[in-house]
């Protein structure tokens, strides 16, 4: 299976910023999509952002558009999520996602807690 290592979670004040990272330990050149989902207590896991291996196909949830930016390291299988203007409603466990192109299997990181204090 694909190994995913997340980092960057923490606690910030409302209006603050935080940057998450996720490294995927894979080989080869098979297309994939990586991204971020989040889940708050008592709520369903929801999509946040994603990016293709080639750096294209960037998508955002409406709730974070204009505040969050997803990016990919050009030399590594690593993605980032820059989160600005954080709100209390952004508080959740953030999970890194990985999916091979053309496959049904999804891979998930262990999750990193993001807490926005208000």
Protein Blocks (a to p, Z undefined) as FASTA:
>chain_A
ZZdddehiacddehiacddddddddedjbdcddddddddehiacddfbdcdfkopaiacd
fklgokaccdddfkbccdddddehiafklgccdddddddehiabdcddebiaddddZZ
